[in-house]
Every structure is written in C-alpha cells, then in structure tokens.
C-alpha cells in the first residue's frame, strides 16, 4: 500500500507540476506585456472607435498597454491575415466586423485566410443600420419609397462602399423583401458614398446609424427606418423596418474579438470575461450607446453560434442577388 500511495503521490505531483500550472498560469499571468489589437479598417471608423474605448479600459484593468494597429485593405483581408498568422499566445488579437467573419467567406471563392485560423473570443457590439433617402426623393416613409420603386423600377439608386460590403447586401435584402429593383452605385469609401447622397447624386442608402445620424439631425437627409427589431433610443420616433412595412427585416454591423487559432482557452475566456465586465459598466455602456453602438456580450461558444446563424441568413441573400466580391 505504501508503494501504491507513493506512486499516486508522485503521479499527482507530476500532473500538478506539469499540466495544471502550464494551463492556469497562462491566464493568471496574462497579460504580462502589451497586447496588440489589429483592426482591419482605417482609423476613425466605428470599429476603431469601439476598440479604442474598450482598449483603454482594458489597459487600465490589466496594467499593460493595449496597442491598436490599423491595417486596412482588401475588404479587411490585409489586417485579418496579419492577425491569423501571428503567434497564438494571446498577445495579438483581431477586432473584426461581420465583413471578415461572415461575408468574405461567402463572397470569395478563395481567401488569403480561413476562419479556421481564428478562434472566437467575444462579440462586443453592433451598430444598427438606418435607411435614409436624399432630400430630393419625394417620399416621407418606407411604404412610399417602395411604391415609388415599383412605379419606376431600376431607377432608384443606392450607394455603398463596394460590391461585397454589408451596405450592398443589406440593401439587396431590403429589395428582395419589398419586391423592388434598385440600382447599385459603388463608391471607393464611406466618405464618398456619404457625400454622394448628401449632394443628391444617389437616392438612398442603408448604412450604419453612426454614419447617417449626424446628417439626419442637420436635416440634410431623411431617415425612414432603423434596421433592428426594436426602435433605437437615440431615434425613438423613427420606426423599425418591420413597423414600416418590411416584414422580417433586420440588419446591423457586428464587431467581435478573435485570436489566432490555438490560443489557450483560459486566456480567451479571461479576455472575454474582462471585456464583458468593461462594456457592462454604466459609464462605458452609456458612452458606446451615445455613438450608436448596441452593447452585446457573447462569449466564445455563443459567438460561434451567432456566426453560424448569420452565415445562413446572408448566404441566402447573396445567392439570390448573385453578389460577388470585388
């Protein structure tokens, strides 16, 4: 019996010395140096604003720097590849939008990255879309817009930042449900598309609330509906798409954190828990909501399920409209 107990004690000592500390210490000690977060968009946009706000709070909580690195290009592919190819140690993260984790895999036959190269950490927030029309368009609600589009098919123009972007796909989704034919006008970037509708070059847009809201408040555009299932507290008088006559319609831009595949689960869980705690703080939540974000806290497993459901939804829209990547 002494021999057996001695053997068991030795085995337990070996297990705890080799397996347990190597797993738990990675999270207990994390982070012990600055963490880099790659954003595959230019500075100043919604993903950048979101991550800088959350990153500042994470830096204070961790006592380590959170370094934001903007690496735009290739419909988010440049920054995504850089993150996916980084060491899986938790010190390089990716703040991605649904362009990266839902749309690109549906739009492109080949990609320079695979979603298998990335592990989910947390879905952080979303920005509802808003349907707005130029002041020149003689409509005051969605039903009137649909009636005008049916009376004059292939004449109502809508602007986006590219063929394979969420703005294009969300508008094609609207057109399919409403039973109308619209004309797509792609632009090089968000600023160009926004200027086009402000100047009356195009008729309508479905875009993020943060891009549209300032021009609604200054009466340079007419807001007809928001894209979420419930009204938004920033614009409580504007109906949802479903209230306005587009049954079943919802769309938004979603933002989540990823890590290179193989990043230890306990580190991913720690990051997810810390982010969830930060975005639940009343001051942080209020500041994000003031910038049109809807705070969403989903951990790795729930985030995986969200991606799967969004994939099914948008795959049907993309196939029906025959949309291809740029």
Buried (B, 14 or more C-beta within 10 A) or exposed (E): EEEEEEEEEEEEEEEEEEEEEEEEEBBEEBBEEEBBBBBBBBEEBBBBBBBBBBBBBBBEEBEBBBBBEBBBEBBBBBBBBBBBEBEBBBBBBBBBBBBBBBBBBBBBEEBEBEBEBBBBBBBBBBBBBBBBBBEEBEBEBBBBBBBBBEEEEEEBBBBBBBBBBBBBBBBBBBBBBBEBEBEBBBBEEBEEBBEBBBEEBBBBBBBBBBBBBEBBEEEBBBBBBBBBEEBBEBBEEBBBBBBBBBEEBBBBBBBBBBBBEEBBEBBBBBBBBBBBBBBEEEEBBEEBBEBBBBBBBBBBEBBBEBBEEBBEBBBEBBEEBEBEBE
